[in-house]
């Protein structure tokens, strides 16, 4: 494929991804962005946002489905047949959530993080790698490993953000929020959650 044809193909992929977003067809949006990464893993800021939006919404819809099915399990606990049907659906959604988290994790490790063009982009991708926390919500034998991967990604991103990104940088602000939520919801450590937010607030005050 020539450079001109490659650029045209990329423009088409961007158009399709945006169209899928407008139609709320996030699985198609995700697959389109994977094609873009396969073509060239060095993404523009707009392309990185599209990638993030796609995976965030696919994962988000499965997390909502898990909550609905958890409630359904409770409601159907007196009917063994219905309960088995609900549990089957719940297990399917859990598999899909794990698969999607593994999908973005592999994309980040193999293609995106190694080709990050600067520290801001690297922090952006490490923040996305924190999606391992959603994998850990499902449970299973590898919960601890998933939590540790998320913690490692967030910690590396945070140390880099503190030295390389300004206190008001939106990527850094988003990272601080996600990292604090991770401590509270996944690690069940409210003290570290508060400490994280307090640290970022202090940096904002100093920036003034």
Residue, then its C-alpha position, 0 to 999 in steps of 0.5 A: x500500500x502506497x503512502x497516499x493509499x495508506x493515508x486515505x485508508x486511515x481517513x476512512x477508518x477514522x470516519x467509520x469509527x466516528x460513525x460507529x460512535x454516533x450510532x453507539x455501535x461501540x464493538x464496531x468502533x473498537x474493531x475499527x480502531x484495532x485495524x488502525x493500530x495494526x496499520x500504524x500504532x503511532x496514533x494522533x491525539x484524536x485517534x487515541x481518544x477514539x480508541x479510549x472511547x471505544x474500549x471504555x464503552x464496550x467495557x462499560x456496557x458489560x459492567x452494567x450487564x454484570x450488575x443487572x444480572x447480579x440483581x437478577x440472580x438475587x431475585x430468581x434465587x427461589x426458582x432453580x431453573x430461572x437461576x441457572x439461566x441467569x447464571x449462564x448469562x452472567x458467566x457469558x458476560x464475565x467471559x466477554x469482559x475478561x476477553x475485552x480487557x485482555x484485548x486492550x491489554x495486549x494491544x497496549x503491551x505489544x503495539x501502543x506503549x512501545x511506540x509512544x512518542x512522548x511521555x504524555x502519550x505514555x501516561x495516556x496508555x498506562x492509564x488505559x492499562x489500568x483497565x485490568x481493574x475491571x478484569x479483577x472485578x469478575x473474580x477468579x484465580x487471577x484476581x490478585x494478578x490483575x489487581x497488581x497489573x493495574x496497580x503497576x500501570x497506575x503507579x508507573x503512570x503517576x510517577x511519570x505524570x508528576x514529573x513530566x506533565x503539568x498539574x492541570x494537564x487533563x490526562x494527569x487529572x484523569x489519571x489521578x481520578x482513576x487511580x484514586x477510584x482504583x484504591x477505593x473500589x478495587x483495593x478497598x483502601x480509602x486512605x490511599x484514595x484520599x491521599x491520592x486526591x490530596x496530592x493532586x489538589x496540592x499540586x494544583x494549589x502550587x501551580x497557582 
